[in-house]
């Protein structure tokens, strides 16, 4: 198995405002969101980043998607560094998070074409891909409906389709099933499995144990910005369930039982 | 480079696809036309005398030569005695009577004999009383004074070429030597730069905060940032498309203003006072260059402020003080002469106002206008670079 994504000693520190200090009940002026984080993902696998809220999962994924810069360390994605060649990284990945939205005013049809152009996809290729993906997710029936008039599920499906407009080999999903009803969530997870079968590499972040158990080949447990465990799911759950392992790791790292 | 075109196309699709946005732009132009025309008509009505009113001049010690002049000018004359003057004055203040003119006894003889070079002293005095708040009274007063001036000129210039009774072909008909083009240019150049600055800036303000702060607020800008689209392409695409749209919106409102200007200035529908045909093609080209470069600068500045802001509301609040500054700078075009020092044409916005004033007053140095336009474009490019850096900055893009 070849390594397609490798992060080395990633670090990210945020400055806390007085308001944030008060909210988090701390006097520290900075917060280390990602602390010396290293992991690898292999080609064709689904890698899960598991951790509680505020553990640093989203920050890590944002660094990988080149939306923010790491203070230290680097990540090499399919041979390109997020630090030195972010533009190349962006053309190789598909990134989906609930924070990235589609413009309400436009239709899925228009937006698909728009993003295809931004990714320099030839029109005939993009048209074929649009037809396939729209049909698969049922977006075709709503192709000419403005995003503002779509249901939450259809919005999420449209975002998903558009995020992979360029058929990337690496797909990064931040909390892929958050806020979705069970039916839409199943469509998304089934699709992730399908992408894996196509040989794509998928990185997902989640705090849902069952999702990791269901989807992931390998997983890393992040607590307070640190990678506390990283292995195949088989090895991680050899002695205890993923949930028990997580709580033990949490108690070890934070120094208190949940 | 294709990214710039793609972003621009999307911005155009956003604007032209939104009927409400297009309608509100057109509606503001219609409103400008209606409001300015209404203002013009209202002002005219306020200061214009009644058409049906026959002006009456009450006069004391009026002699035949003067009476003839007044009557031939269409003024009705009533002779009164000196003892009636006070009661007539009272009636003037009550707007019942237009004007009373008190002549000295033997005015015609005194006036004819008066020669400042030989006699010295003061000429015979005529007292004319009127009520400035009554348009009929003001109008009659102006006419009486005009006739008296005419009479004075007739007496003193009896043998000169400017004798008003000796109108020849080679003689100026009106003592006002300003050409119609000058009058038009003066009126247009005093008003238009301020109005243009206002329209251009508000045009940019209506679009840029929504396009940048709005996209940032809604999370759609971040979606663009994870594509291979270069940050500089995004900045250039945004600035250029917003500039084109602002130009179109400015153009519509400017045309409405130009159409309304004759009504506003009281020239009526025939536009006798204000004539925009006085400018040459070169003047219009320079004006276009100044306007375009000013729009580019405005869009760049507003975009930077919008990128800093966390929401459209915050962006609009932050831009408001700048808007006031631009308006104040716009007003400077209404007063004083046109700056000649080329260095002054490096000051953003002020240089635009001066250039527009100069062009519209038909009194400008091409070098200065060129300095103004080039400096605006250079500032806009610097703004574009700054915007690129901001799109690259996570602190600016993702600060909450």
Interface residues (C-beta under 8 A of the other chain):
Chain A: X65 X66 X67 X68 X69 X87 X90 X91 X93 X95 X99 X100 X101 X102 X103 X104 X105 X106 X110 X114 X115 X117 X118 X119 X120
Chain B: X2 X3 X6 X10 X13 X14 X17 X18 X215 X218 X219 X220 X222 X223 X224 X225 X226 X227 X228 X229 X230 X394 X397 X398
